[in-house]
């Protein structure tokens, strides 16, 4: 039974457009601006999948273009990037960020790919400074 209002406390943004990945590569996602929010969770989802593994890589920076970005340290992640890897069709995995940089990006590192998979990601921003969170 859902009796609490989460709707007014979150904002969903595209973190990586859903698309086929057909080679072993790193596919950069969208830079997420966390201004006005204290929580960030990424949801990765797969559609069609034939082979390969697709592991998230989180980067952070105080620069809007991610200039001078660094990979997010394990202590600033909620969950492990390796545990959030996708290796099957119709799967949803998640990983959280609790660091202190304003801009964060989830990229997908694909390995062992010959034909690939369809992968997308959503950023869920939570704990807004002003409630309710704006509509998408």
OpenMM code with the backbone's topology and positions (N, CA, C; nanometers):
from openmm import Vec3, app, unit

residues = "UNK UNK UNK UNK UNK UNK UNK UNK UNK UNK UNK UNK UNK UNK UNK UNK UNK UNK UNK UNK UNK UNK UNK UNK UNK UNK UNK UNK UNK UNK UNK UNK UNK UNK UNK UNK UNK UNK UNK UNK UNK UNK UNK UNK UNK UNK UNK UNK UNK UNK UNK UNK UNK UNK UNK UNK UNK UNK UNK UNK UNK UNK UNK UNK UNK UNK UNK UNK UNK UNK UNK UNK UNK UNK UNK UNK UNK UNK UNK UNK UNK UNK UNK UNK UNK UNK UNK UNK UNK UNK UNK UNK UNK UNK UNK UNK UNK UNK UNK UNK UNK UNK UNK UNK UNK UNK UNK UNK UNK UNK UNK UNK UNK UNK UNK UNK UNK UNK UNK UNK UNK UNK UNK UNK UNK UNK UNK UNK UNK UNK UNK UNK UNK UNK UNK UNK".split()
positions = [
    Vec3(0.0840, -0.1174, 0.0000),
    Vec3(0.0000, 0.0000, 0.0000),
    Vec3(0.0889, 0.1242, 0.0000),
    Vec3(0.0766, 0.2056, -0.1004),
    Vec3(0.1560, 0.3281, -0.1116),
    Vec3(0.0796, 0.4427, -0.0478),
    Vec3(0.1279, 0.4898, 0.0660),
    Vec3(0.0550, 0.5959, 0.1361),
    Vec3(0.1353, 0.7244, 0.1536),
    Vec3(0.2549, 0.7305, 0.0967),
    Vec3(0.3357, 0.8515, 0.1074),
    Vec3(0.3557, 0.9139, -0.0299),
    Vec3(0.3782, 1.0444, -0.0322),
    Vec3(0.3955, 1.1202, -0.1556),
    Vec3(0.5433, 1.1274, -0.1918),
    Vec3(0.5866, 1.0465, -0.2855),
    Vec3(0.7215, 1.0566, -0.3395),
    Vec3(0.7204, 1.1456, -0.4640),
    Vec3(0.6060, 1.1564, -0.5266),
    Vec3(0.5895, 1.2315, -0.6506),
    Vec3(0.6380, 1.3756, -0.6380),
    Vec3(0.6117, 1.4392, -0.5260),
    Vec3(0.6493, 1.5794, -0.5053),
    Vec3(0.7943, 1.5971, -0.4626),
    Vec3(0.8644, 1.4857, -0.4413),
    Vec3(1.0014, 1.4912, -0.3895),
    Vec3(1.1079, 1.4483, -0.4886),
    Vec3(1.0708, 1.4161, -0.6130),
    Vec3(1.1698, 1.3692, -0.7097),
    Vec3(1.1544, 1.4409, -0.8435),
    Vec3(1.2621, 1.4403, -0.9181),
    Vec3(1.2634, 1.4897, -1.0553),
    Vec3(1.3397, 1.3879, -1.1381),
    Vec3(1.2782, 1.3382, -1.2436),
    Vec3(1.3431, 1.2404, -1.3316),
    Vec3(1.3985, 1.3111, -1.4545),
    Vec3(1.5213, 1.2740, -1.4920),
    Vec3(1.5850, 1.3288, -1.6122),
    Vec3(1.6489, 1.2150, -1.6907),
    Vec3(1.6571, 1.2304, -1.8215),
    Vec3(1.7272, 1.1326, -1.9044),
    Vec3(1.8755, 1.1420, -1.8722),
    Vec3(1.9347, 1.0291, -1.8353),
    Vec3(2.0775, 1.0247, -1.8062),
    Vec3(2.1560, 0.9660, -1.9234),
    Vec3(2.0908, 0.8794, -2.0014),
    Vec3(2.1480, 0.8262, -2.1252),
    Vec3(2.0323, 0.7855, -2.2133),
    Vec3(2.0255, 0.8447, -2.3313),
    Vec3(1.9184, 0.8097, -2.4235),
    Vec3(1.9229, 0.6603, -2.4547),
    Vec3(1.8075, 0.5981, -2.4592),
    Vec3(1.7994, 0.4559, -2.4902),
    Vec3(1.8413, 0.4344, -2.6348),
    Vec3(1.9414, 0.3483, -2.6531),
    Vec3(1.9939, 0.3221, -2.7866),
    Vec3(2.0716, 0.1911, -2.7856),
    Vec3(2.0903, 0.1368, -2.9045),
    Vec3(2.1693, 0.0156, -2.9188),
    Vec3(2.3170, 0.0484, -2.9008),
    Vec3(2.3864, -0.0394, -2.8298),
    Vec3(2.5322, -0.0328, -2.8185),
    Vec3(2.5837, -0.1614, -2.8809),
    Vec3(2.6580, -0.1500, -2.9898),
    Vec3(2.6971, -0.2671, -3.0677),
    Vec3(2.8467, -0.2901, -3.0713),
    Vec3(2.9214, -0.2296, -2.9779),
    Vec3(3.0659, -0.2527, -2.9725),
    Vec3(3.1133, -0.2332, -2.8287),
    Vec3(3.2332, -0.2818, -2.8023),
    Vec3(3.2935, -0.2609, -2.6708),
    Vec3(3.3525, -0.1209, -2.6687),
    Vec3(3.2910, -0.0317, -2.5935),
    Vec3(3.3285, 0.1090, -2.5936),
    Vec3(3.2772, 0.1747, -2.4657),
    Vec3(3.3040, 0.3035, -2.4498),
    Vec3(3.2428, 0.3819, -2.3426),
    Vec3(3.1476, 0.4813, -2.4064),
    Vec3(3.0212, 0.4755, -2.3659),
    Vec3(2.9173, 0.5620, -2.4198),
    Vec3(2.8810, 0.6651, -2.3139),
    Vec3(2.9115, 0.7914, -2.3435),
    Vec3(2.8868, 0.8986, -2.2460),
    Vec3(2.7386, 0.9295, -2.2354),
    Vec3(2.6953, 0.9534, -2.1122),
    Vec3(2.5576, 0.9929, -2.0864),
    Vec3(2.5458, 1.1441, -2.0798),
    Vec3(2.4339, 1.1899, -2.0281),
    Vec3(2.4023, 1.3318, -2.0154),
    Vec3(2.4560, 1.3825, -1.8809),
    Vec3(2.5096, 1.5023, -1.8790),
    Vec3(2.5573, 1.5629, -1.7548),
    Vec3(2.4357, 1.6098, -1.6745),
    Vec3(2.4278, 1.5657, -1.5484),
    Vec3(2.3151, 1.5971, -1.4619),
    Vec3(2.3569, 1.7068, -1.3635),
    Vec3(2.2807, 1.8152, -1.3596),
    Vec3(2.3034, 1.9256, -1.2659),
    Vec3(2.2223, 1.8957, -1.1400),
    Vec3(2.2901, 1.8817, -1.0269),
    Vec3(2.2230, 1.8454, -0.9019),
    Vec3(2.1825, 1.9674, -0.8186),
    Vec3(2.1998, 2.0890, -0.8720),
    Vec3(2.1663, 2.2096, -0.7963),
    Vec3(2.0219, 2.2038, -0.7464),
    Vec3(2.0042, 2.2247, -0.6165),
    Vec3(1.8714, 2.2254, -0.5574),
    Vec3(1.8241, 2.0896, -0.5082),
    Vec3(1.9093, 1.9874, -0.5211),
    Vec3(1.8735, 1.8519, -0.4771),
    Vec3(1.9861, 1.7935, -0.3929),
    Vec3(1.9495, 1.7117, -0.2966),
    Vec3(2.0477, 1.6501, -0.2080),
    Vec3(2.0660, 1.5010, -0.2332),
    Vec3(1.9937, 1.4431, -0.3279),
    Vec3(2.0031, 1.2997, -0.3539),
    Vec3(1.9994, 1.2746, -0.5043),
    Vec3(2.0738, 1.1717, -0.5471),
    Vec3(2.0778, 1.1348, -0.6888),
    Vec3(2.0906, 0.9840, -0.7007),
    Vec3(2.0007, 0.9257, -0.7764),
    Vec3(2.0013, 0.7821, -0.8042),
    Vec3(1.9916, 0.7647, -0.9540),
    Vec3(2.0701, 0.6713, -1.0086),
    Vec3(2.0632, 0.6388, -1.1507),
    Vec3(1.9995, 0.5018, -1.1666),
    Vec3(1.9064, 0.4912, -1.2610),
    Vec3(1.8472, 0.3636, -1.2988),
    Vec3(1.8893, 0.3335, -1.4418),
    Vec3(1.9536, 0.2183, -1.4622),
    Vec3(1.9899, 0.1729, -1.5965),
    Vec3(1.8935, 0.0619, -1.6349),
    Vec3(1.8494, 0.0628, -1.7611),
    Vec3(1.7596, -0.0419, -1.8053),
    Vec3(1.8019, -0.0948, -1.9414),
    Vec3(1.7796, -0.2253, -1.9600),
    Vec3(1.8094, -0.2869, -2.0886),
    Vec3(1.6803, -0.3325, -2.1544),
    Vec3(1.6818, -0.3334, -2.2860),
    Vec3(1.5731, -0.3911, -2.3644),
    Vec3(1.6283, -0.5180, -2.4265),
    Vec3(1.6382, -0.5167, -2.5581),
    Vec3(1.6969, -0.6314, -2.6285),
    Vec3(1.8433, -0.6457, -2.5880),
    Vec3(1.8882, -0.7689, -2.5665),
    Vec3(2.0267, -0.7971, -2.5275),
    Vec3(2.0681, -0.9279, -2.5923),
    Vec3(2.1832, -0.9279, -2.6571),
    Vec3(2.2357, -1.0534, -2.7125),
    Vec3(2.3685, -1.0919, -2.6492),
    Vec3(2.4521, -0.9933, -2.6181),
    Vec3(2.5794, -1.0264, -2.5546),
    Vec3(2.6424, -0.9028, -2.4921),
    Vec3(2.7491, -0.9258, -2.4167),
    Vec3(2.8239, -0.8171, -2.3549),
    Vec3(2.7748, -0.7841, -2.2152),
    Vec3(2.8583, -0.7069, -2.1457),
    Vec3(2.8201, -0.6508, -2.0163),
    Vec3(2.8298, -0.4994, -2.0267),
    Vec3(2.7429, -0.4311, -1.9533),
    Vec3(2.7284, -0.2869, -1.9628),
    Vec3(2.7343, -0.2316, -1.8202),
    Vec3(2.8489, -0.1715, -1.7866),
    Vec3(2.8777, -0.1290, -1.6498),
    Vec3(2.8746, 0.0232, -1.6410),
    Vec3(2.8065, 0.0777, -1.5394),
    Vec3(2.8052, 0.2232, -1.5253),
    Vec3(2.9401, 0.2758, -1.4781),
    Vec3(2.9730, 0.3943, -1.5225),
    Vec3(3.0901, 0.4688, -1.4759),
    Vec3(3.0391, 0.6073, -1.4406),
    Vec3(3.0504, 0.6452, -1.3136),
    Vec3(3.0059, 0.7776, -1.2702),
    Vec3(3.1249, 0.8709, -1.2603),
    Vec3(3.1077, 0.9912, -1.3164),
    Vec3(3.2083, 1.0964, -1.3104),
    Vec3(3.1452, 1.2190, -1.2472),
    Vec3(3.2282, 1.3006, -1.1804),
    Vec3(3.1779, 1.4199, -1.1111),
    Vec3(3.2700, 1.5377, -1.1346),
    Vec3(3.2128, 1.6585, -1.1255),
    Vec3(3.2899, 1.7809, -1.1437),
    Vec3(3.2100, 1.8991, -1.0902),
    Vec3(3.2795, 2.0081, -1.0624),
    Vec3(3.2124, 2.1335, -1.0298),
    Vec3(3.1919, 2.2181, -1.1548),
    Vec3(3.2409, 2.1688, -1.2706),
    Vec3(3.2309, 2.2392, -1.3972),
    Vec3(3.1160, 2.1808, -1.4801),
    Vec3(3.0328, 2.2666, -1.5384),
    Vec3(2.9159, 2.2208, -1.6131),
    Vec3(2.9505, 2.1369, -1.7355),
    Vec3(3.0712, 2.1500, -1.7875),
    Vec3(3.1153, 2.0698, -1.9005),
    Vec3(3.1957, 1.9488, -1.8583),
    Vec3(3.2033, 1.9237, -1.7293),
    Vec3(3.2804, 1.8149, -1.6679),
    Vec3(3.4302, 1.8290, -1.6927),
    Vec3(3.4766, 1.9527, -1.7179),
    Vec3(3.6195, 1.9764, -1.7304),
    Vec3(3.6851, 1.9414, -1.5971),
    Vec3(3.7925, 1.8671, -1.6012),
    Vec3(3.8619, 1.8262, -1.4800),
    Vec3(3.7836, 1.7241, -1.3997),
    Vec3(3.6977, 1.6488, -1.4686),
    Vec3(3.6148, 1.5508, -1.3973),
    Vec3(3.6986, 1.4340, -1.3476),
    Vec3(3.6457, 1.3693, -1.2457),
    Vec3(3.7078, 1.2505, -1.1896),
    Vec3(3.6036, 1.1415, -1.1792),
    Vec3(3.6492, 1.0162, -1.1850),
    Vec3(3.5589, 0.9062, -1.1550),
    Vec3(3.5171, 0.9203, -1.0096),
    Vec3(3.3917, 0.8924, -0.9803),
    Vec3(3.3410, 0.9024, -0.8440),
    Vec3(3.4075, 0.7940, -0.7581),
    Vec3(3.4577, 0.8344, -0.6427),
    Vec3(3.5208, 0.7399, -0.5495),
    Vec3(3.4153, 0.6434, -0.4961),
    Vec3(3.4572, 0.5200, -0.4689),
    Vec3(3.3643, 0.4179, -0.4195),
    Vec3(3.2889, 0.4620, -0.2952),
    Vec3(3.3543, 0.5391, -0.2076),
    Vec3(3.2865, 0.5821, -0.0849),
    Vec3(3.1750, 0.6836, -0.1113),
    Vec3(3.1709, 0.7409, -0.2322),
    Vec3(3.0643, 0.8339, -0.2683),
    Vec3(2.9558, 0.7681, -0.3538),
    Vec3(2.9632, 0.6362, -0.3674),
    Vec3(2.8621, 0.5609, -0.4406),
    Vec3(2.7737, 0.4852, -0.3427),
    Vec3(2.6499, 0.4707, -0.3764),
    Vec3(2.5577, 0.3845, -0.3025),
    Vec3(2.5385, 0.2613, -0.3898),
    Vec3(2.6109, 0.1561, -0.3557),
    Vec3(2.6198, 0.0372, -0.4399),
    Vec3(2.7502, 0.0422, -0.5171),
    Vec3(2.7853, -0.0666, -0.5776),
    Vec3(2.9078, -0.0757, -0.6566),
    Vec3(2.8756, -0.0700, -0.8053),
    Vec3(2.9617, -0.0055, -0.8818),
    Vec3(2.9418, -0.0012, -1.0267),
    Vec3(2.9378, -0.1429, -1.0836),
    Vec3(3.0240, -0.2311, -1.0351),
    Vec3(3.0262, -0.3693, -1.0859),
    Vec3(2.8948, -0.4419, -1.0560),
    Vec3(2.8324, -0.4141, -0.9421),
    Vec3(2.7053, -0.4779, -0.9075),
    Vec3(2.5892, -0.4223, -0.9896),
    Vec3(2.6066, -0.3047, -1.0476),
    Vec3(2.5014, -0.2425, -1.1286),
    Vec3(2.5167, -0.2749, -1.2768),
    Vec3(2.6121, -0.3615, -1.3111),
    Vec3(2.6329, -0.3980, -1.4514),
    Vec3(2.5143, -0.4776, -1.5041),
    Vec3(2.4823, -0.4542, -1.6300),
    Vec3(2.3737, -0.5260, -1.6968),
    Vec3(2.4330, -0.6330, -1.7866),
    Vec3(2.3775, -0.7534, -1.7784),
    Vec3(2.4231, -0.8643, -1.8617),
    Vec3(2.3088, -0.9516, -1.9082),
    Vec3(2.1893, -0.8958, -1.9203),
    Vec3(2.0720, -0.9712, -1.9647),
    Vec3(1.9662, -0.8746, -2.0173),
    Vec3(1.8689, -0.9290, -2.0902),
    Vec3(1.7592, -0.8480, -2.1445),
    Vec3(1.6609, -0.8101, -2.0348),
    Vec3(1.5922, -0.6994, -2.0566),
    Vec3(1.4828, -0.6540, -1.9702),
    Vec3(1.5226, -0.6506, -1.8231),
    Vec3(1.6331, -0.5824, -1.7967),
    Vec3(1.6890, -0.5720, -1.6623),
    Vec3(1.6939, -0.4258, -1.6202),
    Vec3(1.6715, -0.4007, -1.4911),
    Vec3(1.6891, -0.2672, -1.4343),
    Vec3(1.7884, -0.2788, -1.3202),
    Vec3(1.8909, -0.1946, -1.3217),
    Vec3(1.9901, -0.1883, -1.2142),
    Vec3(1.9984, -0.0442, -1.1673),
    Vec3(2.0479, -0.0241, -1.0457),
    Vec3(2.0560, 0.1118, -0.9932),
    Vec3(2.1872, 0.1330, -0.9196),
    Vec3(2.2254, 0.2606, -0.9139),
    Vec3(2.3434, 0.3019, -0.8380),
    Vec3(2.3196, 0.4460, -0.7926),
    Vec3(2.3567, 0.4750, -0.6688),
    Vec3(2.3344, 0.6075, -0.6132),
    Vec3(2.4632, 0.6866, -0.5976),
    Vec3(2.4462, 0.8176, -0.5911),
    Vec3(2.5582, 0.9114, -0.5740),
    Vec3(2.5349, 0.9921, -0.4485),
    Vec3(2.6375, 1.0032, -0.3641),
    Vec3(2.6273, 1.0863, -0.2442),
    Vec3(2.7500, 1.1757, -0.2269),
    Vec3(2.8097, 1.2116, -0.3385),
    Vec3(2.9271, 1.2983, -0.3362),
    Vec3(2.8881, 1.4441, -0.3189),
    Vec3(2.9840, 1.5316, -0.3441),
    Vec3(2.9624, 1.6738, -0.3163),
    Vec3(2.9865, 1.7632, -0.4367),
    Vec3(2.9904, 1.7061, -0.5545),
    Vec3(3.0084, 1.7864, -0.6754),
    Vec3(2.8721, 1.8180, -0.7365),
    Vec3(2.8646, 1.9298, -0.8051),
    Vec3(2.7366, 1.9744, -0.8616),
    Vec3(2.6956, 1.8941, -0.9848),
    Vec3(2.7914, 1.8560, -1.0679),
    Vec3(2.7602, 1.7897, -1.1946),
    Vec3(2.8066, 1.6450, -1.1920),
    Vec3(2.7192, 1.5551, -1.2376),
    Vec3(2.7475, 1.4121, -1.2363),
    Vec3(2.7020, 1.3531, -1.3693),
    Vec3(2.7806, 1.2592, -1.4211),
    Vec3(2.7440, 1.1920, -1.5464),
    Vec3(2.7602, 1.0419, -1.5304),
    Vec3(2.6628, 0.9682, -1.5794),
    Vec3(2.6718, 0.8231, -1.5884),
    Vec3(2.7045, 0.7882, -1.7321),
    Vec3(2.8149, 0.7182, -1.7511),
    Vec3(2.8495, 0.6643, -1.8823),
    Vec3(2.8383, 0.5133, -1.8737),
    Vec3(2.8285, 0.4478, -1.9876),
    Vec3(2.8182, 0.3024, -1.9937),
    Vec3(2.9465, 0.2479, -2.0560),
    Vec3(3.0149, 0.1600, -1.9826),
    Vec3(3.1343, 0.0925, -2.0324),
    Vec3(3.0913, -0.0470, -2.0762),
    Vec3(3.0952, -0.0729, -2.2056),
    Vec3(3.0525, -0.2028, -2.2576),
    Vec3(3.1751, -0.2872, -2.2905),
    Vec3(3.1649, -0.4167, -2.2599),
    Vec3(3.2755, -0.5109, -2.2835),
    Vec3(3.2184, -0.6439, -2.3316),
    Vec3(3.2965, -0.7141, -2.4128),
    Vec3(3.2539, -0.8446, -2.4631),
    Vec3(3.1381, -0.8360, -2.5599),
    Vec3(3.1298, -0.7271, -2.6350),
    Vec3(3.0159, -0.7025, -2.7236),
    Vec3(3.0505, -0.7438, -2.8661),
    Vec3(2.9632, -0.8246, -2.9276),
    Vec3(2.9739, -0.8516, -3.0709),
    Vec3(2.8503, -0.8008, -3.1441),
    Vec3(2.7312, -0.8243, -3.0874),
    Vec3(2.6095, -0.7706, -3.1481),
    Vec3(2.5398, -0.6693, -3.0580),
    Vec3(2.5517, -0.6843, -2.9256),
    Vec3(2.5132, -0.5778, -2.8356),
    Vec3(2.3807, -0.5861, -2.7647),
    Vec3(2.3348, -0.4684, -2.7211),
    Vec3(2.2123, -0.4551, -2.6421),
    Vec3(2.1585, -0.3142, -2.6556),
    Vec3(2.0342, -0.2968, -2.6146),
    Vec3(1.9721, -0.1653, -2.6075),
    Vec3(1.9716, -0.1243, -2.4609),
    Vec3(2.0372, -0.0111, -2.4309),
    Vec3(2.0557, 0.0338, -2.2932),
    Vec3(2.0134, 0.1802, -2.2816),
    Vec3(1.9502, 0.2139, -2.1710),
    Vec3(1.9159, 0.3519, -2.1401),
    Vec3(1.9336, 0.3757, -1.9913),
    Vec3(1.9288, 0.5008, -1.9480),
    Vec3(1.9414, 0.5324, -1.8055),
    Vec3(1.8609, 0.6571, -1.7721),
    Vec3(1.8108, 0.6589, -1.6483),
    Vec3(1.7342, 0.7710, -1.5959),
    Vec3(1.7995, 0.8185, -1.4672),
    Vec3(1.8086, 0.9491, -1.4486),
    Vec3(1.8574, 1.0071, -1.3231),
    Vec3(1.7362, 1.0490, -1.2418),
    Vec3(1.7333, 1.0092, -1.1160),
    Vec3(1.6266, 1.0488, -1.0251),
    Vec3(1.6888, 1.1413, -0.9207),
    Vec3(1.6531, 1.2687, -0.9253),
    Vec3(1.6992, 1.3662, -0.8274),
    Vec3(1.5966, 1.3715, -0.7143),
    Vec3(1.6432, 1.3717, -0.5894),
    Vec3(1.5523, 1.3718, -0.4763),
    Vec3(1.5955, 1.4686, -0.3676),
    Vec3(1.5132, 1.4789, -0.2648),
    Vec3(1.5338, 1.5698, -0.1537),
    Vec3(1.5530, 1.7135, -0.2032),
    Vec3(1.4517, 1.7673, -0.2719),
    Vec3(1.4642, 1.9023, -0.3267),
    Vec3(1.4671, 2.0080, -0.2173),
    Vec3(1.5396, 2.1167, -0.2444),
    Vec3(1.5440, 2.2305, -0.1516),
    Vec3(1.4084, 2.2993, -0.1461),
    Vec3(1.3374, 2.2971, -0.2581),
    Vec3(1.2041, 2.3572, -0.2671),
    Vec3(1.1067, 2.2477, -0.3092),
    Vec3(0.9987, 2.2349, -0.2342),
    Vec3(0.8987, 2.1350, -0.2633),
    Vec3(0.7717, 2.2017, -0.3100),
    Vec3(0.6959, 2.1474, -0.4029),
    Vec3(0.7223, 2.0231, -0.4718),
    Vec3(0.8299, 2.0406, -0.5796),
    Vec3(0.8924, 1.9283, -0.6156),
    Vec3(0.9900, 1.9305, -0.7243),
    Vec3(0.9166, 1.9693, -0.8523),
    Vec3(0.9829, 2.0408, -0.9443),
    Vec3(0.9142, 2.0806, -1.0676),
    Vec3(0.8753, 1.9591, -1.1514),
    Vec3(0.7689, 1.9724, -1.2279),
    Vec3(0.7264, 1.8653, -1.3179),
    Vec3(0.8281, 1.8526, -1.4308),
    Vec3(0.8384, 1.7340, -1.4848),
    Vec3(0.9343, 1.7102, -1.5949),
    Vec3(0.8922, 1.7836, -1.7191),
] * unit.nanometer
topology = app.Topology()
chain = topology.addChain("A")
for resn in residues:
    res = topology.addResidue(resn, chain)
    for name in ("N", "CA", "C"):
        topology.addAtom(name, app.Element.getBySymbol(name[0]), res)
